[in-house]
């Protein structure tokens, strides 16, 4: 499965990882059942999975405050992605 993954153009062109680096590998690890390794590879994998699950479920079932939940999940996922990216960049610099 890994040989079919798309390369990160940001990393190839500029030498720096992007916010989504590790997402494909984390998804592959999640499918294989290696949940801890998926989290270590890309910490936002679980908030993203929950967000996409909610979005798909919301296509079939309408909730009273679904827009508020969507915005909250999007903000939470974005914060997790930014914090993990800053942590990763800090590890590279130090």
C-alpha positions in Angstrom: 0.0 0.0 0.0 2.9 2.4 0.8 4.2 2.3 -2.7 1.0 3.9 -4.0 1.0 6.9 -1.6 1.4 10.4 -2.9 4.6 12.3 -2.0 4.5 15.5 -0.2 5.3 18.2 -2.7 6.1 20.7 0.0 8.7 18.4 1.5 10.1 17.6 -1.9 10.4 21.3 -3.1 11.2 23.1 0.2 12.5 20.4 2.5 9.9 21.1 5.1 6.9 18.9 6.0 3.4 20.3 5.7 0.5 20.2 8.1 -0.8 17.0 6.5 2.5 15.1 6.3 2.0 11.6 7.8 -1.7 11.6 7.1 -1.6 8.9 4.4 0.7 6.7 6.4 -1.4 7.2 9.6 -4.5 6.2 7.6 -2.7 3.1 6.4 -1.6 2.2 10.0 -5.2 2.8 11.2 -6.5 0.4 8.6 -3.9 -2.2 9.6 -5.1 -1.8 13.2 -1.9 -0.1 14.6 -3.8 2.7 16.5 -0.9 4.0 18.6 1.5 4.2 15.6 -1.2 6.0 13.6 -1.5 8.6 16.4 2.3 9.0 16.6 2.5 9.4 12.9 -0.2 12.0 12.6 -2.0 13.1 15.8 -4.9 14.6 14.0 -6.0 11.3 12.5 -8.6 10.7 15.2 -10.2 14.1 15.2 -10.3 14.0 11.3 -11.9 10.5 11.4 -14.5 11.7 13.9 -15.1 14.8 11.8 -15.6 12.9 8.6 -17.7 10.3 10.4 -20.0 13.1 11.7 -20.2 14.7 8.2 -21.2 11.4 6.6 -23.7 10.7 9.4 -25.1 14.2 9.0 -25.9 13.5 5.4 -28.5 11.0 6.5 -29.5 12.4 9.9 -30.1 16.0 10.7 -29.3 17.3 14.2 -30.5 20.4 15.9 -27.1 22.1 16.3 -25.2 20.3 13.6 -23.5 23.5 12.2 -22.1 24.3 15.7 -20.8 20.8 16.1 -19.2 20.9 12.6 -17.5 24.2 13.3 -16.3 23.0 16.7 -14.9 19.8 15.2 -13.2 21.7 12.4 -11.6 24.2 14.8 -10.5 21.3 17.2 -9.0 19.4 14.3 -7.2 22.5 13.0 -5.7 23.2 16.4 -4.5 19.6 16.8 -2.9 19.9 13.3 -1.2 23.2 14.1 0.1 22.1 17.5 1.4 18.8 16.2 3.1 20.6 13.3 4.8 23.2 15.6 5.9 20.3 17.8 7.3 18.4 14.8 9.1 21.5 13.5 10.5 22.2 17.0 11.9 18.7 17.1 13.6 19.2 13.8 15.2 22.5 14.8 16.4 21.3 18.1 
